[in-house]
């Protein structure tokens, strides 16, 4: 019984000291609600979140709460051997995991305060001690720039929002012809924290357009595509030939084709059977067998697959596999056709063949949007370019929409690769001009609207 009182007492004493230490350092880390330093579980989550480690903070916070509970449970069990042993084992496992996750968070704190790793020795002596010293010591101050960087709260956290210029959604009108995209925001919640992935994207794409979608890592290319096709809905209005994609998804989803980066096809089947099965599954039952076979033949001819249609898919080259994937989506005669890196892993000649086929598909009246990391070798085939950029708030924004030649003039660059580098951050080897160019494009669109109004 004395041992249980000792465990409970030491646990309570440790809780008090750690809470005091967290309260002391919370002011320097910008906690808005410093009283959370006294709440088991929540206090460790707040600590992790305030240094840009929300996920670690969440895991550690849960275990911190369970760790306190296990101490209390051990006291209440009053020495019952079987249950007590289980309680000690649970206590030990939680302690080990708590130790690992706390170590990661504390290493981040030392980095933010420009302190040596030797401070970990103090933490091993008493986990509250280094936090208390850093919290009360006036000479210990965090690197503000680094703190803003890791927490995603760079100055002007909302990026280039909104200055004196109207948003793109206010400047770009809706259209019933082609694809009309008006996206206000696309948010996600991760461990209770809301992140804006994409904001203020508005543009209209006419039919018979082959469109290049550009942007660096994290700029929102996939997020935009998923929002447009209705896979992950955003705060947006997407019209495809006047039909609202979100409100009438069941009727419009058959008019959207999407070819992912990876080839999702069976290798041990013939080309004609693979495309035929796709047509049978995806075309409405009202389409007759004769009509379905005609559609398959036309698509196979267009993509140059007819001559080898009886061969196994597994025996085909990389370029042929990409064309098979395109044919499987094309059988539904989509009005909007989106492809993620259709030329991935292909040489220049084969890549040109693929994009020439996409040019033909667009010329038949469709809108074709393509993501590719090697656009310059086929840029002459494109009608439009969409450039997304990650602003200072780490949110994807529209930095440009127009023809390839207009894009080169707007950015003052001679290639699409140089354009992407201009909006990429300096940490990614770019020029770090995202905010500047996002605002420049928004001002350009607003001025055009003003000119039309006058």
Secondary structure, DSSP 8 states (H G I E B T S, - for coil): -HHHHHHHHHHHHHHHHHHHHHHHHHTTTT-S-GGGGGSTTHHHHHHHHHTT-HHHHHHHHHHHHHHHHHHHHHHHHTT-HHHHHHHHHHHHHHHHHHHHHHHHHHHHHHHHTT--GGGHHHHHH-TTHHHHHHHH-TT----HHHHHHHHT--SSTTTT--TTS--HHHHS---SSSEEEEEEEEEEEETTEEEEEEEEEEEEE-SSEEEEEEE-TTSSHHHHHHHHTTSS--EEEEEETTEETTTTHHHHGGGEEEE-SS----SSSBHHHHHHHHHHHHS-TTS-HHHHHHHHHHHHHHTT-GGGTTSBGGGS-HHHHHHHHHHHHHTT--SEEEEE-TTTT--HHHHHHHHHHHHHHHHTT-EEEEE-S--GGGGGG-SEEEEEEE-TTS-EEEEEEE-HHHHHHHHT-SSHHHHHHHHS-GGGTS---HHHHHHHHHHHHHHHHHHHH-
